[in-house]
Amino acid sequence: MRLTKVFGPTVVTAVAAMALIGPSSASAMNTALCSSNEGGTLTCAAGNQWKSVHAVAAAPLILSSMGNLLCEKSLLEASLLGLAAPQVGHVKSLTFVNCKGAVPCTMTTKSLGTLSFLKTASNLGSMQFHNMKIFIKCSIFFECEYEGLPSFHLVGASMLADNAGNGGIEGTKVGLTSNSPLDACPGEIFFDVFWSASAPVYVKT
């Protein structure tokens, strides 16, 4: 995942292993994605808060009862609002590239919606999509739409062994539910995915 401000000077992107953004609004922590560890402090100065995110996942896997899809990559781009509980972002794009099952398939995002980041522990949190809809087409006989409120783990920089410890978003068997009337559509699909950051991101308050 490459972060530009757009995570450069100037999201991460499609789920906690079925964990919801747990704390109530009364107890939720203010959250900001930060470009600096700020000497290990809990807070992030306004000048170090990312204004947008750009995230890339290699080989995301989509599982279903009718077979699996393996994509070459997934790209997520979002703009971020300021410090809040949770911090909110507007999804600009969410794409899946070169997806294949038994036959080549296409995955497109019909509704981008928003996403939210919420700190849950030191340099850790969750990320949730809101109003997201995914359309999968593998043939004229398989055209299915899925929606839901998928939630992923947010892992800050230096908490991961891979990608130089820059942080990222991960989810295992994170589900979306079919809203298609066709019996040919599996009732649910599940994502196994890790969106990786190419620049450090820290989960701060």
Summary of the structure (lengths in Angstrom):
residues: 205
radius of gyration: 16.7
end to end distance: 22.0
largest distance: 55.8
contacts: 737
relative contact order: 0.26
helix: 4%
strand: 52%
